[in-house]
Amino acid sequence: MEGGQHAPDYPVPLEVTSADDISNLVNYLEKNYGKLDVLVNNAGIALEWDGKPTDTDKIRRTLEVNLIAPFAITEALVPLLSVSDDARVINHSSQLGSIDTAENLWQYVSAFVTIGYSTSKAGLNMLTQIQSKTLTVKGIAVAAAHPGWVKTDLGTDAAPLEVEEGASTVVGLVTIARDQFPHGQLVNKGVRIPW
Ligand SMILES: NC(=O)c1ccc[n+]([C@@H]2O[C@H](COP(=O)([O-])OP(=O)(O)OC[C@H]3O[C@@H](n4cnc5c(N)ncnc54)[C@H](OP(=O)(O)O)[C@@H]3O)[C@@H](O)[C@H]2O)c1
């Protein structure tokens, strides 16, 4: 569209594991906007906090949504991000994917660490690091966000943080000045978390 007008049918449905949906999204953005300034890979699942043993099916499904989908979506959107003069990719990760945290703070996190979820987020952290190296030549800044433990369907009512507080880390990454964006880092509320 021309003259800053945008299509009225936002939002666009996106099943993140669907190649067709990703392709439709790219076409929609290209046709209506011609560029993309910010991509937040937010969708995530945790299937293993049901008190039952982890199985390979749960691990596979978790990796598909939490790691493979962010890779596929970002790859598909790189051409549109490259057009922006302030492109940012924010991968919604978790401190539960921090190997440093598992190594040094095990007594605090062991009740929450599961094979599928934590390895998916550790993989997302590595994806973030790789993307920060490979996409910088296209002018795309990349960071990973840990929102804290937040009252959502995933976080449950036991979490201490309200949604607004949990969202503040990603909102901060979207709005922070370009030269202060923590490219190649995992952060919570502006503070770096060791990988
Ligand atoms: N809550 C926490 O304490 C916490 C802590 C650390 C990190 N995180 C991360 O923060 C992100 C958001 O989580 P949340 O707490 O808001 O969880 P949530 O309330 O369970 O929301 C998850 C969102 O992901 C979407 N989603 C899941 N699978 C999808 C798929 N295959 N395709 C498209 N969308 C899909 C869901 O859509 P539908 O509603 O349509 O299913 C929902 O909007 C996740 O990446 C999570 O790992 C959360």
The ligand as a Tripos MOL2 file, in Angstrom:
@<TRIPOS>MOLECULE
LIG
   48    52     1     0     0
SMALL
NO_CHARGES

@<TRIPOS>ATOM
      1 N1          5.6840  -17.0350   31.5750 N.am      1 LIG1
      2 C1          6.9380  -17.1710   32.0070 C.2       1 LIG1
      3 O1          7.2050  -17.2240   33.2170 O.2       1 LIG1
      4 C2          8.0720  -17.2580   31.0160 C.ar      1 LIG1
      5 C3          9.3710  -17.3300   31.5070 C.ar      1 LIG1
      6 C4         10.4340  -17.3930   30.6240 C.ar      1 LIG1
      7 C5         10.1990  -17.3670   29.2660 C.ar      1 LIG1
      8 N2          8.9210  -17.3100   28.8000 N.ar      1 LIG1
      9 C6          8.7390  -17.3060   27.3350 C.3       1 LIG1
     10 O2          7.8970  -16.2410   26.9600 O.3       1 LIG1
     11 C7          7.2010  -16.5850   25.7470 C.3       1 LIG1
     12 C8          5.7290  -16.3060   25.9310 C.3       1 LIG1
     13 O3          5.2460  -17.2430   26.9050 O.3       1 LIG1
     14 P1          3.9610  -16.9730   27.8110 P.3       1 LIG1
     15 O4          4.4010  -17.0500   29.2090 O.co2     1 LIG1
     16 O5          3.2150  -15.7750   27.3440 O.co2     1 LIG1
     17 O6          3.1810  -18.3190   27.5020 O.3       1 LIG1
     18 P2          1.6480  -18.5790   27.1370 P.3       1 LIG1
     19 O7          0.7800  -17.7280   27.9620 O.co2     1 LIG1
     20 O8          1.4880  -20.0600   27.1940 O.co2     1 LIG1
     21 O9          1.5810  -18.0700   25.6380 O.3       1 LIG1
     22 C9          2.2740  -18.7490   24.6340 C.3       1 LIG1
     23 C10         1.9130  -18.1320   23.3170 C.3       1 LIG1
     24 O10         2.5680  -18.8790   22.2800 O.3       1 LIG1
     25 C11         1.5970  -19.1910   21.2880 C.3       1 LIG1
     26 N3          1.9300  -20.4500   20.6280 N.ar      1 LIG1
     27 C12         2.2570  -21.6260   21.1940 C.ar      1 LIG1
     28 N4          2.4670  -22.5610   20.2440 N.ar      1 LIG1
     29 C13         2.2660  -21.9380   19.0530 C.ar      1 LIG1
     30 C14         2.3320  -22.3510   17.7120 C.ar      1 LIG1
     31 N5          2.6580  -23.6140   17.3760 N.pl3     1 LIG1
     32 N6          2.0590  -21.4390   16.7310 N.ar      1 LIG1
     33 C15         1.7160  -20.1770   17.0450 C.ar      1 LIG1
     34 N7          1.6480  -19.7120   18.3060 N.ar      1 LIG1
     35 C16         1.9080  -20.5960   19.2970 C.ar      1 LIG1
     36 C17         0.2860  -19.3010   22.0360 C.3       1 LIG1
     37 O11        -0.7610  -19.1170   21.1390 O.3       1 LIG1
     38 P3         -2.2290  -19.7310   21.4800 P.3       1 LIG1
     39 O12        -2.7050  -18.9970   22.6730 O.co2     1 LIG1
     40 O13        -3.0040  -19.4690   20.2340 O.co2     1 LIG1
     41 O14        -1.9950  -21.1860   21.7500 O.co2     1 LIG1
     42 C18         0.4210  -18.1660   23.0320 C.3       1 LIG1
     43 O15         0.0490  -16.9310   22.4300 O.3       1 LIG1
     44 C19         7.5130  -18.0600   25.4800 C.3       1 LIG1
     45 O16         8.5170  -18.1670   24.4990 O.3       1 LIG1
     46 C20         8.0280  -18.5540   26.8210 C.3       1 LIG1
     47 O17         8.9050  -19.6520   26.7150 O.3       1 LIG1
     48 C21         7.8430  -17.2500   29.6340 C.ar      1 LIG1
@<TRIPOS>BOND
     1     1     2 1
     2     2     3 2
     3     2     4 1
     4     4     5 ar
     5     4    48 ar
     6     5     6 ar
     7     6     7 ar
     8     7     8 ar
     9     8     9 1
    10     8    48 ar
    11     9    10 1
    12     9    46 1
    13    10    11 1
    14    11    12 1
    15    11    44 1
    16    12    13 1
    17    13    14 1
    18    14    15 2
    19    14    16 1
    20    14    17 1
    21    17    18 1
    22    18    19 2
    23    18    20 1
    24    18    21 1
    25    21    22 1
    26    22    23 1
    27    23    24 1
    28    23    42 1
    29    24    25 1
    30    25    26 1
    31    25    36 1
    32    26    27 ar
    33    26    35 ar
    34    27    28 ar
    35    28    29 ar
    36    29    30 ar
    37    29    35 ar
    38    30    31 1
    39    30    32 ar
    40    32    33 ar
    41    33    34 ar
    42    34    35 ar
    43    36    37 1
    44    36    42 1
    45    37    38 1
    46    38    39 2
    47    38    40 1
    48    38    41 1
    49    42    43 1
    50    44    45 1
    51    44    46 1
    52    46    47 1
@<TRIPOS>SUBSTRUCTURE
     1 LIG1         1 GROUP 0 **** ****
